[in-house]
C-alpha cells in the first residue's frame, strides 16, 4: 500500500476508512462516492481528469466494502444512506475540509443527497448518477419498476438473505449483466471489483441498506435525524447535475421524470445515450466532461441535454477512411471545447475568500488581497507561501480589523477593505485601501495608500486620501506608478469616475478627468455571461467606472478603461499634473481601441498591454488598434487583476464576481477563488 499513491486510512469512532486523496492540495475538494455492487475504483478514469483540472478528489471506500472496517464488533452493521453520509462527514472533519462538492453513483447518489440536506452550508455543488433523489420520502414504485427491483424484496426475506450470503459474487455479477447493455465489462474487471465484496460486513451492510429504505429495518439510530430530514425536505437549491443512462436496466428513464421538480436552483438533466447503470465505467469521457461543466463552470449555464458520444464512438470503426478520421477529430475537438480548459493556464493557489489583487515581486514572492465585499475576510493582505498557505502581511496587526469592530479600531491604522496591491519596482509593496466595506459607504479616514518595505516587511508610510479627493461614492480601484516611484495613478471606479494622482513624497493628491466621459460607465454596455445579463436581484447590472489601468514602460502614457465600458483610452501623464487645466486634460485624452468589458489591465515587461475579459473567460492583448485573444478557460471566472514575474510569467486572479451573493441569490458570503499563471506566447 505504501506504493499506492493517495491511499490512506482514517479512524472515526466507528470505522477505519480507506480513502484516496489526490490532486492539488489547494484545489476545490470534490468527494466521489461509489455505489452498489461496485467499489471506489469506479472513479478510476474520472478522478485523474478532475485532478488535472485543478480539483482535489477525496474517494472513500464505503462501510462494508474493500478494506474499510468496523472498529468494534458491537457496532451495528448498518447501511442506510444517512449513516454513510455521517461517515463521509466524519472523514472530512478529520481532514479539516469544510466546504466541498460531491458526485455520487447509485448508493453514492443518495449519500450525496443526504449530505446536501444535512450540511447545506458545506456542500457547494451536487452530481447524482443513475439513482433518483429520495427527497420527500419514497413512495411505492409502479409494478413495472417493482419487477426491475426484485432483489430489494428478495433480500427482505430470510431465504433471500441466506442466498446472498451463500453466493455474494454471483448475486452481484447478475446485476452487472442485467443493468447495462451487453459486453460493457470484462470478467477481469468484475473479478477485481468483486474482491471488495469479500469484506466480512458486506452482506450485513447490503441487507440493511435495502431493508431500511422500505421500512423493513430501522435506520442506524445515530442517523435517524438525518433520514427524517431527507424525508421532510421537498427540494434542494444548490447547483445540481443529474446524469442517467438511457439503457439503464434497473432505473430506466421513466424513473427520472420527477427529478427536475426536486431542485429549485441551477439544474440540468443529462441523458447518456447507449449507457446503462454504470456511466462512469461505461463512458467516463462523457461523465468527466459533464462533471467539469458543473464543478468548474457557471451553474447558470447548466442545460438539459442528450449526450450521444458513446454512440458515436461505437460507430467510428465502421466509418470509412478520411471521413472516419474527420469525425473522430471533430469529436475530440468538441470534448476539449466543452471542457473549456486551456493548456496554457496553471492554477497556482486557491482561497476560501474572494481575492481580487495579486502582486509578484522581483525576487518571486507572491501576494494576494481580499476585499471585504460580501464577507468579513479574516485576512486582507497575505503572502502566498510555497506550500500554498497564507501569511498575513506585513503582520497580523494590520490585518486584524473586522466589520464587527468598526467602531473600536482606528481605520487609518488597519486594512479595512483592500482592493489592490502593487509593487513599485523600488523595493516596496503598496496597498490600496478604498476604505469602503461592501463597496458601499466610505468610512471616514479609511481611504489610504500603505507602503510596505519588502526587505524588512514593515510599514514605512501611510498616505491618507482626503475627503475632497476620495469623495463619498469613490472606490479606489487600482494603482500604477511612475518609473521613478514618485507618482501614483489610481482609478476611481465609483459613482463618479476619475483618475486620482498622488504625489508619493508629499502625500498630496488630486482628482483628474473627474466626470470626464472617458472615466465614466458606458450606459450602452450590457454585461452578459453565457448570453445572459448579469444582474442583481433588483435588476441592477454591474456599474463600475474607471477601473483597469496600465502605464507605459517609459511612464509617459497612462492607459485606462471603465469596467462597464468598451473603449480603451490613454493620456499623456504630463497632462495629469495638478497645474494642468481640465480643459487641456480633456483635449489630451485619446481613444486607443474599441475593446470589451475589461477589469484588469497590465503593461508587460515586453511592452504588450494585456486585458482581462470576464464575460468570455478570457485573457486578451492589444495588437495595434484591435484586441486579440491570448487564451480562454472556463476556470477564469471573472479574471480580475494581473501581475508579472521576473521571468515574464503572468499571474491573474479569478475573483468570481458573478458567483457572489450580489448576483447569485443564496450564495454563501464566502466564495472560493483562485490564482492562475500563464506564459505569454512570444
MOWOJO-V510797 format. One record per helix or strand of 3 or more residues. SS is the DSSP state (H for helix, E for strand). FROM is the first residue (numbers start at 1). TO is the last residue. If there is no record, write none. Layout:
<<SS;FROM;TO> <SS;FROM;TO>>
//
This chain:
<<E;7;11> <E;15;22> <E;28;33> <H;40;52> <E;55;60> <H;81;94> <E;100;105> <H;107;118> <E;123;129> <H;143;148> <H;150;155> <H;158;166> <H;168;178> <H;187;198> <H;202;213> <H;221;232> <E;239;245> <H;253;256> <H;259;262> <E;267;272> <H;279;282> <H;284;296> <H;299;301> <E;305;307> <H;309;316> <H;321;339> <E;346;351> <E;358;360> <E;366;369> <E;381;384> <E;390;392> <H;403;405> <H;411;413> <E;418;423> <E;428;433> <H;437;439> <E;448;453> <E;458;464> <E;476;481> <E;487;492> <E;498;503> <E;509;512> <H;517;519> <E;546;551> <E;557;562> <E;567;572> <H;573;576> <H;582;588> <E;590;594> <E;601;603> <E;609;613> <H;614;616> <E;618;623> <E;626;632> <E;639;644> <E;649;654> <H;657;659> <E;673;679>>
//
